[in-house]
Amino acid sequence: MRRGPRSGLFTIVAVHSTVRGPSLGGCRMWTYEDNRAAMRDALRLSEGMTLKSAVAGLPLGGGKGVIVVPAGEGLDAKRRRHALLDFGETVERLGGTYVTAEDVGTSTADMTVIATRTEYVSGLSRRSGGSGDPSPFTALGVFHSIEATVERTFGSPELRGRTVAVVGLGHVGLRVARLLAKAGATLVVADIDRSKKDEAERLGATWTTPAKAMTAAVDVLVPCALGGVLDHDTVPQLQAPTIAGAANNQLASADVADLLRERDILWAPDFVANAGGIVNISVEFEPDGYDPDRATVKTREIGDTLRAIFDDAHASNTTPLAAATARAQRNLAH
């Protein structure tokens, strides 16, 4: 944890595990109540990245970066650039233990700025030899996770004619919605940004509020916004028998997985379903360098990984969360 000499902003890097390789995790530029909250977020997210990489069988550990934007303070272009440079120097101090990438609040262009201060950056633009924007691969992985979850619940991965509620139409959520529409699903979509209503019209989707979308009578619920949306208050109100989405940390607490199981709702663990971005970036670490076709093939395998997790959960009479965590722990131990 370091205060940047240029920007005056705190930069944080949390390294959770390097057992399988260097810790990889995005740089999040976000506003927090205080630095303790930012540090807790970095620690929690770094653990999630360890699980995500381990479940996917990637030669990577888990880490996370955070640039803390003080509440009530906007960043002009100069101070924002300074914050990225400061963060790059924080990453460099760890000597390769942590490799950064884009995350909420940062972009591929920001990675180029950070790369002027450290070599430990992934997700640079294709022109710079990197894998570029990871969101198309995250969306693709979520789409195949939805197929796998629907197959387990309804006996077929076919999405044509299924009703699906997508909550959150950001970079990933909108791409997921487009893939679902192309597959023939009937969509209900929501976002706190009402300007996204135009996107709903282009998709031929029904627009509603996030609260109503969460509890809509649909076949599949796809959370693609903030985490913690599944808790002891919301789960009893759910009508969707299947849940698979892109949002991180969808469960407010681990015991919510048991509540979902009690209600016979099949939930795809988020750190499995949304691993497409890191799977894409992991191809940068392969001996022959980045290949988008190889990244696409590996991202599609997320659906098969999820099917195996559902099998494990059934065989062990446990939740998909417990089965996915056990799989990650086995890969870490190995």
Buried (B, 14 or more C-beta within 10 A) or exposed (E): BBEBEBBEBBBBBBBBBBBBBBBBBBBBBBBBEEBEEBBEBBBBBBBBBBBBBBBBBBEBBBBBBBBBBBEEEEBEEEBBBBBBBBBBBBBBEBEEBBBBBBBBBBBBEBBBBBBEBBEBBBBBBEEEEBBBBBBBBBBBBBBBBBBBBBBBBBEEBBBEEBBBBBBBBBBBBBBBBBBBBEBEBBBBBBBEEEEBBEBBEEBEBBBBEBEEBBBBEBBBBBBBBBBBBBBEEBBEEBEBBBBBBBBBBBBBEEEBBEBBBEEEBBBBBBBBBBBBBBBBBBBBBEEEEBBBEBBBEBBBBBBEBBBBBBEBBEEEEBBBBBBBBBBBBEBBEE
